[in-house]
Amino acid sequence: MTLDYSDAPTWHRAGDVYASLLRQLQPPVADDPMIWGRFAAVITDVSGVDPQSITPDSPLICDDQLWRGMGRTSAMLWVLLIAGVALTAMLVLLLR
């Protein structure tokens, strides 16, 4: 099974991702009441969050303003690093 990421920009809560998952599952599996528990266990595996604490209204980690800010900062640092390397290379070429 492959999750369709085309609607990923609309995923703000765990329930949004879960709804996308259910659309990909066949009816007998999608109707299984244990699916939510398995889904919660999978999405919390890396973060260490207790799967029992996840509800459909739980925000995804990227929905937190702190994480968004860190992502922007990280991207900016990469841009500055690349620009610095490019400028250094240009200076080396010019000073030869």
C-alpha positions as CSV (number, residue, x, y, z in Angstrom):
1,M,0.0,0.0,0.0
2,T,1.2,3.5,-0.8
3,L,0.0,6.6,0.8
4,D,-1.2,9.3,-1.6
5,Y,0.8,12.4,-0.7
6,S,-1.1,14.7,-3.1
7,D,-3.2,16.0,-0.2
8,A,-0.3,16.2,2.2
9,P,-0.5,20.0,2.3
10,T,-3.8,19.7,4.0
11,W,-2.4,17.4,6.8
12,H,-2.4,19.5,10.0
13,R,-3.7,16.9,12.4
14,A,-3.1,13.2,12.9
15,G,-6.7,12.6,11.8
16,D,-6.0,14.2,8.4
17,V,-3.2,11.7,7.7
18,Y,-5.4,8.9,9.0
19,A,-8.2,9.9,6.6
20,S,-5.8,9.7,3.7
21,L,-4.7,6.3,4.9
22,L,-8.2,5.0,5.2
23,R,-8.9,6.1,1.6
24,Q,-6.1,3.8,0.5
25,L,-7.2,0.7,2.4
26,Q,-9.8,-1.9,1.3
27,P,-13.1,-1.9,3.2
28,P,-12.5,-4.9,5.4
29,V,-9.2,-3.5,6.6
30,A,-10.4,0.1,6.8
31,D,-13.3,-0.9,9.0
32,D,-11.0,-2.7,11.5
33,P,-11.3,-0.8,14.8
34,M,-7.7,-1.7,15.6
35,I,-6.4,0.4,12.6
36,W,-6.3,3.6,14.6
37,G,-4.1,2.0,17.3
38,R,-1.7,0.7,14.8
39,F,-1.6,4.0,13.0
40,A,-0.9,5.9,16.2
41,A,1.9,3.4,17.1
42,V,3.5,4.0,13.7
43,I,3.4,7.8,13.7
44,T,4.7,8.0,17.3
45,D,7.4,5.4,16.9
46,V,10.2,7.9,16.0
47,S,9.1,10.7,18.3
48,G,8.7,8.5,21.4
49,V,5.2,10.0,22.1
50,D,2.8,7.7,23.8
51,P,0.5,6.3,21.1
52,Q,-2.3,6.3,23.6
53,S,-2.1,10.1,23.8
54,I,-2.6,10.6,20.1
55,T,-6.1,11.5,18.9
56,P,-7.4,12.6,15.5
57,D,-7.2,16.2,16.7
58,S,-3.5,15.9,17.7
59,P,-1.4,18.4,15.7
60,L,1.4,17.1,13.6
61,I,4.8,18.1,14.9
62,C,5.4,20.5,12.0
63,D,2.2,22.3,13.0
64,D,4.0,23.8,16.0
65,Q,5.4,27.3,15.4
66,L,8.7,26.4,17.1
67,W,9.3,23.6,14.6
68,R,8.3,25.8,11.7
69,G,10.8,28.4,12.9
70,M,13.5,25.9,13.2
71,G,12.9,24.7,9.7
72,R,13.1,28.2,8.3
73,T,16.3,28.8,10.3
74,S,17.9,25.6,9.1
75,A,17.0,26.4,5.5
76,M,18.5,29.9,5.9
77,L,21.7,28.5,7.3
78,W,22.0,26.2,4.3
79,V,21.6,29.0,1.9
80,L,24.2,31.1,3.7
81,L,26.6,28.1,3.7
82,I,26.2,27.6,0.0
83,A,26.5,31.3,-0.7
84,G,29.7,31.4,1.4
85,V,31.2,28.5,-0.4
86,A,30.3,30.0,-3.8
87,L,31.9,33.4,-2.7
88,T,35.0,31.6,-1.5
89,A,35.4,29.8,-4.7
90,M,34.9,33.0,-6.7
91,L,37.6,34.7,-4.6
92,V,40.0,31.9,-5.1
93,L,39.5,32.0,-8.8
94,L,39.9,35.8,-8.9
95,L,43.0,35.9,-6.8
96,R,44.9,33.3,-8.9
